[in-house]
Amino acid sequence: MNDRPARDAALNDPAFLELIAAWHDNLELSAERQAELLARLRDDPALREHLAEQIGFDGLVRAVQAPEARWLKLEDRLGPAADDDTAMEDAVMAAIAGGQSLATDHCAAERRSSLARLWSPRLWSPRLWSPRLFAAALAVGLVIAGGIAFVASQLRGKTEPPVAAEPVAEPQPQDHLATVTKTRFLLAADPERSLMAGVPLDAGRVAILGGAVELTIRNGVVIVLEGPGDIELKDDMRAFLHAGSAVVRVPKGMSGFRLDTASADVLDLGTEFAVRVMPDRMTDVQVYDGAVVATGNLGAAASWFPQRLEMGQAARFSPSPEQPPQTIAYAEERFVRRIESDPGVELGYGLPTAGAVQEARDLRRLFGAPRHESIAVSRPARPIVIDGRLDDWQSAKGFTSTLDGSDDAAEWIDGRMMYDDECLYIAASVGDPAPLRNTFDPAVDAFAAWRGGGLQVRVSTDREQGWPVVANSPNYFGMRQLVPTPEQKAAAENPRLAHLTMWFHAPSKTPCLSIAHGMLVEQIVVNPSGFRGGFAPSPGGRGYTLEYAIPWRLLNSDRDPPRPGDTLAAAWQVSFSDAGGRLWRDQIVELRNAAEPQRILIWERAATWGRAEYQP
């Protein structure tokens, strides 16, 4: 059955848009409106179906767009859908009517939902743990198996049994809607769905977790999607960007192509333009050539006058109904406009199949291949000068690791840590064929800065916990169908756990730092007052050195900093980008607790962090 008209209707349905906005904490609903929407959900199966699909993809996209790389685990396999959706739906509706908590009273039924282990992006939002309307929308939507069958089949790594299609009266097009024309460092959301150059595409969604893919529509419109990203091709002149960044080039002489998002509609007037959907559902629009007309599309925001944006202009559209569009700074380098195709990979004699080789490579890219479990954190013999040069670090012991384990790898890291009564010091020499080219602006894109190359260090200064640290992110529970206890929620908010992202912003030649506390990695502070950082290029232009001093107060431990003899927790990730400083292509993961299973991402479970052994 052709369900595109139904999908289009949902995207223009005020009830659907209000439910999505409430799910993202961008809209407060009155009790009267909640009752109206609850009745609509109860009586409208199509609305429930489209809501389930949208929330499912939102959860995945939020996972991969977090400040740290929230990759979907390749080995994860979804279970069967609930065997009695009607009974489950009735139970959920009864819980809502009775004012009970869906998370606590129906956790067993929720585990039966095939999407529950993957998508629970606000696992302990105050909204989710109460029986408010948007929680009802989530719970009801998740049990509609028909509405999520496509999503599940794309992500579980296997093909669903075919469903008999109803006869379609209208004639079908004889050619495909689009073609994959280029890829670069591509990491597809579905490892078994080919997105190689030359693959034809029909209407539907294209989701990637890393790298970039170029799609060419049969009318000549070219779209470059940057990962993590999710775009839905609707027809020759329409697409919907669910997440990520996309640049659209329209052939000369053509106009009228639309690229919409959850908070804005963008109509081209013969142009090249870019659109980014942020994790909080903000939409940024930037015009490289020609002009576009952009409007807000949610609630009261739809009443704001359309914005005409011309070459060299940019604007931000909020999902909040009351916030008007805002002019933002134009940044030439903010988006990936064109990509070069990856070269073909020739398999040598005796190697396993291409699928096995690719799977092994993707698993290493996602989880790394750690070789070290601990690092000695020493005290400096004299005051450290933060200049990016490591003259003060000769006596500090550290670790060395390469991307592929070989001694002659182009990508490598030598990492070291020191401390005194005032600061934690971090230094590294990094081998990088494309060093110091990160173009992610700390003012607008700090959440994604890791993609452009740099270092992430996670540390615990909680002396009471010691090592290992007991704390998990919301995503850890959601991906495993677990409901956190109050104690586990409190542990995830531990202010003495910190996720540090350090990068060199090439356009401004500025060392940058973002910090997230606890395991709530989306809540970042950017360039806080008091830190010092420095970078220096390595001789020969094949790497760089970095040096940071981070006051204990920024780590919430100035009253009780680490002491000699403490064994605390730390983990390192160094990211490598393309030559443009935009596309993440690989990483080295080090300092990891060997007792923890390998296929757990270090940003989601602090117990995976290795030992930081503080020396006298």
HELIX and SHEET records of a PDB file:
HELIX    1   1 ARG A    4  LEU A   11  1                                   8    
HELIX    2   2 PRO A   14  TRP A   23  1                                  10    
HELIX    3   3 ALA A   31  ASP A   43  1                                  13    
HELIX    4   4 PRO A   45  VAL A   64  1                                  20    
HELIX    5   5 ASP A   85  ALA A   97  1                                  13    
HELIX    6   6 LEU A  102  ASP A  105  1                                   4    
HELIX    7   7 CYS A  107  ARG A  111  1                                   5    
HELIX    8   8 LEU A  133  LEU A  142  1                                  10    
HELIX    9   9 ALA A  145  LEU A  155  1                                  11    
HELIX   10  10 GLY A  299  SER A  303  5                                   5    
HELIX   11  11 ALA A  354  PHE A  367  1                                  14    
HELIX   12  12 ASP A  391  TRP A  393  5                                   3    
HELIX   13  13 ALA A  446  GLY A  452  5                                   7    
HELIX   14  14 PRO A  474  GLY A  478  1                                   5    
HELIX   15  15 PRO A  486  ALA A  492  1                                   7    
HELIX   16  16 TRP A  552  LEU A  555  5                                   4    
HELIX   17  17 ALA A  606  THR A  608  5                                   3    
SHEET    1   A 9 PRO A 200  LEU A 201  0                                        
SHEET    2   A 9 ALA A 178  ALA A 188 -1                                        
SHEET    3   A 9 GLY A 204  ILE A 217 -1                                        
SHEET    4   A 9 VAL A 222  ASP A 235 -1                                        
SHEET    5   A 9 ARG A 238  ARG A 249 -1                                        
SHEET    6   A 9 ARG A 258  ASP A 260  1                                        
SHEET    7   A 9 ALA A 264  ASP A 268 -1                                        
SHEET    8   A 9 ALA A 291  GLY A 296 -1                                        
SHEET    9   A 9 GLN A 307  GLU A 310 -1                                        
SHEET    1   B 9 PRO A 200  LEU A 201  0                                        
SHEET    2   B 9 ALA A 178  ALA A 188 -1                                        
SHEET    3   B 9 GLY A 204  ILE A 217 -1                                        
SHEET    4   B 9 VAL A 222  ASP A 235 -1                                        
SHEET    5   B 9 ARG A 238  ARG A 249 -1                                        
SHEET    6   B 9 GLU A 272  VAL A 277 -1                                        
SHEET    7   B 9 THR A 283  ASP A 289 -1                                        
SHEET    8   B 9 ALA A 314  PHE A 317 -1                                        
SHEET    9   B 9 GLN A 326  THR A 327 -1                                        
SHEET    1   C 9 GLY A 398  THR A 402  0                                        
SHEET    2   C 9 TRP A 412  TYR A 419 -1                                        
SHEET    3   C 9 SER A 374  SER A 378  1                                        
SHEET    4   C 9 GLY A 610  TYR A 614  1                                        
SHEET    5   C 9 THR A 567  SER A 577 -1                                        
SHEET    6   C 9 GLY A 454  SER A 460 -1                                        
SHEET    7   C 9 LEU A 497  HIS A 505 -1                                        
SHEET    8   C 9 THR A 510  HIS A 517 -1                                        
SHEET    9   C 9 ILE A 524  VAL A 526 -1                                        
SHEET    1   D 6 GLY A 398  THR A 402  0                                        
SHEET    2   D 6 TRP A 412  TYR A 419 -1                                        
SHEET    3   D 6 SER A 374  SER A 378  1                                        
SHEET    4   D 6 GLY A 610  TYR A 614  1                                        
SHEET    5   D 6 THR A 567  SER A 577 -1                                        
SHEET    6   D 6 TRP A 584  GLU A 590 -1                                        
SHEET    1   E 5 GLY A 398  THR A 402  0                                        
SHEET    2   E 5 TRP A 412  TYR A 419 -1                                        
SHEET    3   E 5 CYS A 423  GLY A 431 -1                                        
SHEET    4   E 5 GLY A 543  PRO A 551 -1                                        
SHEET    5   E 5 ARG A 532  PRO A 537 -1                                        
END                                                                             
